[in-house]
Amino acid sequence: MNPGKLQNRVQFFTYGKTADGFGGYTRVQNAGDTVWGYAKEISGEYTSRDGARQRHRETEVIIRKKTFNEINGNEFGFKVDGGSMHRVTNVFENEIDKYVKIVGIKVSL
């Protein structure tokens, strides 16, 4: 991993629940750490579902392993350079090179 390629700001979010005032819960996003990483889009597939076209954009982010250990949670998402929210679908930790590859998907209409 070349540290000079870590040029994208990646902000992580965790998901939680909060009371909605009517006896139920609503899902909220809690802002987490912002770190430097390397991001690139790896696919952008269009699908039709219920008469509407959707774009599934898959983005891969590479960050340092030490940084990932501080932010790792059960369920989290990320934004790259202040863009749209991505839901994490895959995490690969490389012990030899000390980096983590995170793959997330964003669904848009």
GICORSUL-V995336 format. One record per residue. N is the residue number from 1. RES is the residue in one small letter. D_LAST is the distance of its C-alpha to the last C-alpha in whole Angstrom. Layout:
# GICORSUL-V995336
N&RES&D_LAST, N&RES&D_LAST
This chain:
# GICORSUL-V995336
1&m&35, 2&n&35, 3&p&35, 4&g&35, 5&k&31, 6&l&30, 7&q&28, 8&n&25, 9&r&25, 10&v&23, 11&q&23, 12&f&23, 13&f&22, 14&t&24, 15&y&23, 16&g&25, 17&k&26, 18&t&27, 19&a&29, 20&d&27, 21&g&31, 22&f&31, 23&g&32, 24&g&29, 25&y&26, 26&t&23, 27&r&21, 28&v&22, 29&q&21, 30&n&24, 31&a&24, 32&g&27, 33&d&28, 34&t&27, 35&v&28, 36&w&29, 37&g&27, 38&y&26, 39&a&22, 40&k&21, 41&e&18, 42&i&19, 43&s&16, 44&g&12, 45&e&12, 46&y&10, 47&t&10, 48&s&10, 49&r&10, 50&d&12, 51&g&11, 52&a&7, 53&r&6, 54&q&5, 55&r&6, 56&h&9, 57&r&11, 58&e&14, 59&t&17, 60&e&21, 61&v&23, 62&i&27, 63&i&29, 64&r&32, 65&k&34, 66&k&36, 67&t&33, 68&f&31, 69&n&34, 70&e&33, 71&i&30, 72&n&29, 73&g&28, 74&n&27, 75&e&24, 76&f&22, 77&g&19, 78&f&19, 79&k&18, 80&v&19, 81&d&21, 82&g&19, 83&g&16, 84&s&13, 85&m&14, 86&h&14, 87&r&16, 88&v&19, 89&t&19, 90&n&23, 91&v&26, 92&f&29, 93&e&32, 94&n&34, 95&e&38, 96&i&39, 97&d&37, 98&k&36, 99&y&33, 100&v&30, 101&k&27, 102&i&23, 103&v&20, 104&g&17, 105&i&13, 106&k&10, 107&v&7, 108&s&4, 109&l&0
